[in-house]
């Protein structure tokens, strides 16, 4: 399991929710909203002596949830080579469950179709995002040792793989992050350190020099518009000098250049997993700091702990649907052994004031 920091004594707890669970035993692992009201959560529910893949949907902003038929596969806890652990929707009908397999629905999540890429043997899908009527997915190509990008119109499942790839690094675990805003998009690949990237130029992916390639550490990336990006980098964690902590780099020209913010990010652990950083506006950024959420509301001049969770869990995803409404997944790392990994023990958090306060939402 990921290490957790000690709780901070300065945190003021968020108010407790007043609603009650609608799907008994549901444990959340991934969340997607297409409006302030319409959302889906992928996770597990009790299934005999174990757990089964499950999907819950809300159409009133999280007050009431109903069960949907999940894809006929398993939850891919830990390092599983099959199944899914993520969910994204483009609108009320078109959605995808992914990681490492890929499934698509065109009826809001009632039925699912397994997606394959002709010419590619067992691609391992790592991240998926959708915007502007298009869905993009990144997958690992172990034959050519690269991260590849597949793209399709949201309603047709007509996937095309870009000739542009991102070469894998020398570390043990490549972690590609995919960020899209409208017709703009970026891929940053970490493998202990920032290895490389790609960005959208028109409708084509081209090689891109991401931030923090020279700081000897990984980075997390987020965008609030097609021009405004931020990266939080763990500088010096892999040498050669002593670690320098977490620093934020911002771009106002779509990633063509980045400048270093003068104030360090007071984080203990910022994962390089996709979704550990979110920005609904250029001056507002939320960071998953192990079991806490840090946020700045003045462009990085000051940072505040806006949520503190149990030390046994961690913030596994952050995202904003609007400038005021955001979501997070609080997840306990699966316990893995030779016989496999446990299912997630996760919950959904939401904010309705732009990230100042977060509270659990029963499902």
C-alpha positions in Angstrom: 0.0 0.0 0.0 1.0 3.6 -0.6 2.6 5.3 2.5 0.3 7.8 4.2 1.3 11.0 6.1 0.3 11.8 9.7 -2.9 13.7 10.0 -2.7 17.5 10.1 -4.2 19.1 13.3 -5.3 22.2 11.3 -8.1 20.6 9.4 -11.8 21.5 9.9 -14.0 18.5 9.0 -16.5 18.9 6.1 -20.2 18.5 7.0 -21.6 15.0 7.1 -24.0 14.1 4.3 -27.7 13.7 5.1 -28.7 11.2 2.4 -28.6 7.4 2.8 -27.0 4.8 0.5 -29.1 3.6 -2.5 -26.9 0.7 -3.6 -26.1 -1.5 -0.6 -22.4 -2.4 -0.2 -21.2 -0.2 -3.1 -17.5 0.6 -2.9 -16.4 3.3 -5.4 -13.3 3.2 -7.6 -13.9 5.7 -10.5 -16.3 8.5 -11.2 -17.5 10.6 -14.2 -20.0 13.4 -14.5 -21.2 14.9 -17.8 -23.2 17.7 -16.0 -23.9 18.8 -12.5 -26.7 16.3 -12.3 -25.7 13.3 -14.4 -23.0 11.0 -13.2 -21.7 7.4 -13.0 -19.5 5.6 -10.5 -17.7 2.3 -11.2 -16.8 0.1 -8.2 -17.8 -3.2 -6.6 -20.6 -4.6 -4.6 -20.8 -7.8 -2.4 -21.1 -10.9 -4.5 -21.3 -14.1 -2.4 -18.0 -14.5 -0.6 -16.2 -12.0 -2.9 -17.1 -8.8 -4.8 -18.4 -8.1 -8.3 -18.0 -5.3 -10.7 -20.8 -2.7 -10.3 -21.9 0.7 -11.8 -24.2 3.2 -10.1 -25.8 6.2 -11.8 -27.2 9.4 -10.4 -29.4 11.9 -12.3 -29.9 14.4 -9.5 -26.3 15.3 -8.6 -25.6 12.4 -6.2 -28.8 12.4 -4.1 -30.2 9.1 -5.5 -28.2 6.3 -7.1 -29.5 3.4 -9.2 -27.6 0.2 -10.2 -26.8 -0.4 -13.9 -25.5 -3.5 -15.6 -21.7 -3.4 -15.6 -19.6 -4.9 -18.5 -19.4 -8.7 -18.2 -15.9 -8.6 -16.7 -14.1 -8.2 -13.4 -12.7 -5.3 -11.4 -9.0 -5.0 -12.2 -7.5 -4.5 -8.7 -3.8 -4.1 -8.4 -1.8 -5.4 -11.4 -4.6 -7.5 -13.0 -4.1 -8.1 -16.7 -7.9 -8.2 -17.5 -11.0 -6.3 -16.3 -11.6 -2.6 -15.8 -11.1 0.0 -13.1 -12.1 3.3 -14.7 -15.2 4.9 -16.2 -15.8 7.9 -18.4 -18.9 9.3 -20.2 -19.1 11.9 -22.9 -22.8 12.5 -22.6 -25.9 10.7 -21.3 -25.5 7.8 -23.7 -21.8 7.3 -24.8 -19.4 5.9 -22.2 -16.4 3.6 -21.6 -15.1 1.3 -18.9 -11.4 0.8 -19.2 -8.1 -0.4 -17.6 -6.7 -2.6 -18.9 -9.6 -3.8 -21.1 -11.9 -1.4 -23.0 -15.7 -1.6 -23.1 -18.1 0.9 -24.7 -21.8 1.7 -24.2 -24.1 3.8 -26.3 -27.2 3.5 -24.1 -26.1 5.2 -20.9 -24.5 2.1 -19.4 -27.3 -0.5 -19.8 -25.4 -2.7 -22.4 -21.7 -2.9 -23.1 -19.5 -4.0 -26.1 -15.9 -5.1 -25.8 -13.6 -2.9 -27.9 -10.6 -4.4 -29.7 -8.0 -2.6 -31.9 -7.4 -4.5 -35.1 -3.7 -5.2 -35.5 -2.9 -4.7 -31.8 -2.6 -7.7 -29.6 -4.0 -7.3 -26.1 -3.4 -3.6 -25.6 -3.3 -2.5 -22.0 -5.4 0.7 -21.7 -4.0 3.0 -19.0 -6.1 6.2 -19.3 -9.1 7.5 -21.2 -10.7 11.0 -21.6 -13.3 12.5 -23.8 -14.2 16.0 -25.0 -15.5 17.8 -28.1 -17.2 14.7 -29.5 -14.0 12.6 -29.5 -12.7 10.0 -27.1 -8.9 9.4 -26.6 -7.3 6.4 -24.9 -3.7 5.6 -24.2 -2.4 2.1 -24.0 0.9 0.3 -23.5 2.5 -1.2 -26.6 5.0 -3.7 -25.1 6.2 -4.8 -28.5 7.5 -1.4 -29.5 8.1 -0.3 -25.9 5.9 2.8 -26.2 2.7 4.5 -25.1 0.2 4.6 -28.0 -2.9 6.8 -28.5 -6.2 5.6 -29.9 -9.0 8.0 -30.9 -12.6 7.6 -32.0 -15.7 9.7 -32.4 -17.8 9.1 -29.3 -20.7 7.4 -30.9 -19.1 5.1 -33.5 -16.3 3.1 -32.0 -14.2 3.8 -35.1 -10.9 3.7 -33.4 -7.7 4.8 -35.1 -4.2 4.5 -33.6 -1.9 7.6 -34.0 1.5 7.0 -35.6 2.9 9.1 -32.8 3.9 7.3 -29.7 5.8 8.1 -26.5 8.8 6.0 -25.8 8.8 4.2 -22.4 11.5 5.1 -19.9 13.9 2.9 -18.0 11.9 2.7 -14.8 9.8 -0.3 -13.7 6.3 1.2 -14.1 5.3 3.5 -17.0 2.4 5.9 -16.0 0.9 7.8 -18.9 -1.4 10.7 -18.0 -4.0 11.9 -20.5 -5.5 15.4 -20.2 -8.0 16.9 -22.6 -9.8 20.3 -22.7 -12.1 20.8 -25.6 -10.1 20.1 -28.8 -6.8 20.4 -26.9 -5.0 17.4 -25.4 -1.8 16.4 -23.8 -0.1 13.2 -22.7 2.7 13.2 -20.1 4.5 9.9 -19.4 6.2 9.2 -16.0 8.5 6.3 -15.4 10.1 7.4 -12.2 10.9 10.6 -14.0 9.1 12.5 -16.7 10.1 10.7 -19.9 8.2 12.4 -22.7 4.8 13.5 -24.0 2.5 14.2 -26.9 -0.1 16.9 -27.6 -3.0 17.4 -30.1 -2.3 19.6 -33.1 -5.6 20.0 -34.9 -6.9 16.4 -34.9 -3.4 14.8 -34.9 -1.2 13.8 -32.0 2.4 15.0 -32.2 5.5 14.7 -30.0 5.6 17.3 -27.2 8.2 18.3 -24.6 6.3 18.2 -21.3 7.5 20.1 -18.2 9.8 18.8 -15.6 11.9 16.5 -17.9 15.1 17.8 -16.2 14.1 17.8 -12.6 14.8 14.0 -11.9 11.3 13.3 -10.7 7.7 12.5 -11.8 5.0 15.0 -12.5 1.2 15.3 -12.4 -0.6 17.4 -15.1 -3.9 19.2 -15.3 -5.5 21.9 -17.5 -8.3 24.4 -16.9 -8.5 25.5 -20.6 -6.9 24.9 -23.9 -4.2 27.3 -22.9 -3.8 27.1 -19.1 -1.9 24.1 -17.8 -0.3 23.3 -14.5 2.2 20.5 -13.5 3.2 19.6 -10.0 6.7 18.0 -10.0 8.5 16.0 -7.4 11.8 17.6 -8.0 15.0 15.7 -7.3 13.4 12.6 -5.8 15.6 10.4 -8.1 18.8 12.4 -7.6 21.5 13.3 -8.2 21.1 16.0 -5.6 18.9 16.0 -2.5 15.1 16.1 -3.1 13.8 19.6 -3.5 10.1 18.9 -2.8 7.1 19.6 -4.9 7.0 22.6 -7.2 4.4 23.9 -9.6 5.0 24.9 -13.2 2.3 26.8 -15.2 1.7 27.4 -18.9 -0.6 30.1 -20.4 0.2 29.1 -24.0 -1.1 25.6 -24.3 2.1 23.9 -23.1 4.5 25.7 -25.4 6.4 26.9 -22.4 6.2 26.7 -18.6 7.3 29.0 -15.8 8.1 28.0 -12.2 5.8 29.3 -9.4 7.9 30.8 -6.6 6.0 29.1 -3.8 6.6 25.4 -3.2 3.6 23.1 -2.9 3.5 22.0 0.8 2.7 18.3 -0.1 4.1 15.1 1.4 3.1 12.7 -1.3 1.7 13.5 -4.7 1.1 10.5 -6.8 1.8 10.5 -10.6 -1.4 8.5 -11.3 -3.8 10.1 -13.7 -6.2 12.5 -12.0 -4.1 13.4 -8.9 -4.3 17.0 -9.9 -7.3 19.1 -11.0 -7.8 22.7 -12.0 -11.3 24.2 -12.7 -9.9 27.6 -13.3 -6.3 29.0 -13.8 -6.1 30.4 -10.3 -7.7 27.3 -8.6 -5.8 23.9 -8.3 -6.6 20.9 -6.1 -3.8 18.3 -5.4 -4.2 14.8 -4.0 -1.7 14.8 -1.2 -1.9 11.1 -0.1 -5.0 11.0 2.1 -5.5 14.8 2.0 -6.6 17.3 -0.6 -4.5 20.5 -0.9 -5.8 23.5 -2.8 -4.8 27.0 -3.9 -7.3 29.7 -4.8 -4.8 32.4 -5.7 -2.7 30.8 -8.4 -0.3 29.0 -6.1 0.7 31.8 -3.8 -0.9 30.0 -0.8 -2.0 26.4 -0.3 -4.6 25.1 2.2 -5.6 21.6 3.3 -9.3 21.5 2.3 -9.9 17.8 3.1 -8.2 15.3 5.3 -9.1 11.6 5.1 -8.2 8.5 7.1 -4.5 7.8 7.0 -5.3 4.3 5.8 -6.8 5.6 2.5 -5.6 8.0 -0.3 -7.1 10.4 -2.7 -7.0 8.3 -5.9 -8.7 10.8 -8.3 -9.7 14.5 -8.5 -11.8 16.2 -11.2 -14.1 19.1 -11.7 -17.4 19.0 -13.7 -17.9 22.7 -13.4 -16.0 25.6 -11.8 -17.9 24.9 -8.6 -18.7 21.2 -8.6 -15.9 18.6 -8.3 -15.5 14.9 -7.5 -12.8 12.8 -5.8 -12.3 9.1 -5.1 -11.0 8.2 -1.7 -9.5 4.7 -2.0 -7.7 2.2 0.1 -4.9 0.6 -1.8 -5.7 -3.1 -2.7 -3.8 -5.7 -0.8 -2.1 -8.1 -3.2 -0.6 -11.6 -2.8 0.2 -14.5 -5.0 -3.5 -15.4 -5.2 -4.5 -11.9 -6.4 -5.6 -8.5 -5.1 -8.5 -7.4 -2.9 -11.2 -5.2 -4.3 -11.1 -1.5 -3.6 -12.6 0.0 -0.4 -13.4 3.4 -1.8 -15.9 6.2 -1.4 -17.0 9.3 -3.5 -16.3 12.8 -2.3 -17.9 15.9 -3.8 -17.5 19.7 -3.5 -20.1 22.3 -4.5 -18.1 25.5 -3.7 -15.2 25.3 -6.1 -13.1 23.0 -3.9 -13.1 24.8 -0.5 -15.1 22.0 1.2 -15.4 18.3 0.4 -17.8 15.7 1.8 -18.5 12.0 1.4 -21.5 11.1 -0.8 -23.3 7.8 0.0 -24.0 5.6 -3.0 
